Amino acid sequence: MSDPTANAPVTIGILGGMGPQAGIDLVDKITAQTRAVKDQDHLPVILLSWPQVPDRTGWLADPSLPDPAPVIAEGLLTLERAGAGVAAMACNTAHTPAIFDRVRSQLESAGAGLRIFHLIEETVLGIARQLPEIRKVGILGTHGTLSSGLYHHVLDEHGFETFSPSDTNRLSNAIYSPNTGIKAFSNPVTETARQEVLSATRELIDRGAEAVILGCTELPLAVPEPEWNGIPLIDPASMLTRSLIRAVAPDRLG
Amino acid sequence: MSDPTANAPVTIGILGGMGPQAGIDLVDKITAQTRAVKDQDHLPVILLSWPQVPDRTGWLADPSLPDPAPVIAEGLLTLERAGAGVAAMACNTAHTPAIFDRVRSQLESAGAGLRIFHLIEETVLGIARQLPEIRKVGILGTHGTLSSGLYHHVLDEHGFETFSPSDTNRLSNAIYSPNTGIKAFSNPVTETARQEVLSATRELIDRGAEAVILGCTELPLAVPEPEWNGIPLIDPASMLTRSLIRAVAPDRLG
């Protein structure tokens, strides 16, 4: 049996489905940012889209609900068994320490060798590398991401000043509403959801943010622009994509 | 350990990477055509994007080149081991009997239980179901797909009259050219490639085609319109998507 990956880079595993469009979007970015003129120049990728992972924000608010951590750990182990050598998750809230730390310890217990790239750490490292002049960073995300201080904590460690919206419910509604939210209508996103995201962005810029992190994988679907009124909008998935390609095939980073 | 797929539909496996954008596009269509208001309503999907599968058209033209069949079979077995119960490939040329029949026999030898949905058969069944008045069908595709009679054979069996372009090299160039081709520039596609595809479409319509199959997974990236001058443009991936969703969760077909 020929081994298709004999001379190929290490396979990148993506745990998606949280939501499904965000996982697809991440694989799409890997393809778009890989320098290639024929199929065989591209990188091997496995996307495991498991929308059945219990809702992360829901569990953080009420730990009596189904726990996402063991399902996420099982998904990452499935990726490793299918051949992935590095992996990442297309979901900000899944990186909350209350979830992520238990995922990591379950992987260790299972003897996993998979190297996990941490969406939030790669984003903050990417800002420090690409935008060295910036010190004040705004953060948008689900109520779960914002109230857990997920980005704040990592940004603090790197010496950034941080801002988040005064009303996190309106932003969560833009993501979760069954009538207009991005999870229900991702392609295209509703104008209602987009305006809500832009309104929160404006608030952070007015308060002094020099860059704004779109800290929920759904948000860049609503606001794909790389900047807003001259202020960089940071898509964590793009930062993560560059870290993943750099790790497995630095010469193919487009 | 909780089993995330305990109450979930059968997992859909997609062997992609042929090219990468076509595999992503197929998973995207599955998400878009699934009726869902929250993540957990979506279907579990595994995309194995293996761009290292040797070029199918190249091998058909010169069987001394690396053989794609064993790599494709290994990819499908990997999908089954990772949990897929049904599977499909986002590549027309991989369904050529000279390749596909050997893949199928390798899966049988390996005792695979995976149900493979055949892109070409599902497309022709879809036309017969959705467009029952149509009898004359034009076919666009790579030189390999067209010269092997892949669609012609299945369409003939269902009583359709078939047409293909007089100059298959120009169309292959629109797909493969390293300077303007869709494999090298898929997002966005170059205007040169799009015009070449439209020119071949016009030729088939002028000769009497009542529908035109975009019989290479790259072609709908260049011409995403559902019809051209009133003539339906058939995207095989859309037909396949509907068959896959119908197989695993008919109540969620959007």
Boltz contact constraints between the chains, C-beta under 6 A:
constraints:
  - contact:
      token1: [A, 1]
      token2: [B, 70]
      max_distance: 6.0
  - contact:
      token1: [A, 2]
      token2: [B, 70]
      max_distance: 6.0
  - contact:
      token1: [A, 2]
      token2: [B, 71]
      max_distance: 6.0
  - contact:
      token1: [A, 4]
      token2: [B, 50]
      max_distance: 6.0
  - contact:
      token1: [A, 4]
      token2: [B, 52]
      max_distance: 6.0
  - contact:
      token1: [A, 4]
      token2: [B, 71]
      max_distance: 6.0
  - contact:
      token1: [A, 8]
      token2: [B, 52]
      max_distance: 6.0
  - contact:
      token1: [A, 19]
      token2: [B, 39]
      max_distance: 6.0
  - contact:
      token1: [A, 20]
      token2: [B, 31]
      max_distance: 6.0
  - contact:
      token1: [A, 20]
      token2: [B, 42]
      max_distance: 6.0
  - contact:
      token1: [A, 24]
      token2: [B, 27]
      max_distance: 6.0
  - contact:
      token1: [A, 24]
      token2: [B, 28]
      max_distance: 6.0
  - contact:
      token1: [A, 27]
      token2: [B, 24]
      max_distance: 6.0
  - contact:
      token1: [A, 28]
      token2: [B, 24]
      max_distance: 6.0
  - contact:
      token1: [A, 31]
      token2: [B, 20]
      max_distance: 6.0
  - contact:
      token1: [A, 32]
      token2: [B, 187]
      max_distance: 6.0
  - contact:
      token1: [A, 37]
      token2: [B, 178]
      max_distance: 6.0
  - contact:
      token1: [A, 37]
      token2: [B, 184]
      max_distance: 6.0
  - contact:
      token1: [A, 39]
      token2: [B, 19]
      max_distance: 6.0
  - contact:
      token1: [A, 39]
      token2: [B, 51]
      max_distance: 6.0
  - contact:
      token1: [A, 40]
      token2: [B, 51]
      max_distance: 6.0
  - contact:
      token1: [A, 40]
      token2: [B, 52]
      max_distance: 6.0
  - contact:
      token1: [A, 42]
      token2: [B, 20]
      max_distance: 6.0
  - contact:
      token1: [A, 42]
      token2: [B, 51]
      max_distance: 6.0
  - contact:
      token1: [A, 44]
      token2: [B, 50]
      max_distance: 6.0
  - contact:
      token1: [A, 45]
      token2: [B, 49]
      max_distance: 6.0
  - contact:
      token1: [A, 46]
      token2: [B, 48]
      max_distance: 6.0
  - contact:
      token1: [A, 47]
      token2: [B, 47]
      max_distance: 6.0
  - contact:
      token1: [A, 48]
      token2: [B, 46]
      max_distance: 6.0
  - contact:
      token1: [A, 49]
      token2: [B, 45]
      max_distance: 6.0
  - contact:
      token1: [A, 50]
      token2: [B, 4]
      max_distance: 6.0
  - contact:
      token1: [A, 50]
      token2: [B, 44]
      max_distance: 6.0
  - contact:
      token1: [A, 51]
      token2: [B, 39]
      max_distance: 6.0
  - contact:
      token1: [A, 51]
      token2: [B, 40]
      max_distance: 6.0
  - contact:
      token1: [A, 51]
      token2: [B, 42]
      max_distance: 6.0
  - contact:
      token1: [A, 52]
      token2: [B, 4]
      max_distance: 6.0
  - contact:
      token1: [A, 52]
      token2: [B, 8]
      max_distance: 6.0
  - contact:
      token1: [A, 52]
      token2: [B, 40]
      max_distance: 6.0
  - contact:
      token1: [A, 70]
      token2: [B, 1]
      max_distance: 6.0
  - contact:
      token1: [A, 70]
      token2: [B, 2]
      max_distance: 6.0
  - contact:
      token1: [A, 71]
      token2: [B, 2]
      max_distance: 6.0
  - contact:
      token1: [A, 71]
      token2: [B, 4]
      max_distance: 6.0
  - contact:
      token1: [A, 78]
      token2: [B, 82]
      max_distance: 6.0
  - contact:
      token1: [A, 82]
      token2: [B, 78]
      max_distance: 6.0
  - contact:
      token1: [A, 82]
      token2: [B, 82]
      max_distance: 6.0
  - contact:
      token1: [A, 178]
      token2: [B, 37]
      max_distance: 6.0
  - contact:
      token1: [A, 184]
      token2: [B, 37]
      max_distance: 6.0
  - contact:
      token1: [A, 187]
      token2: [B, 32]
      max_distance: 6.0
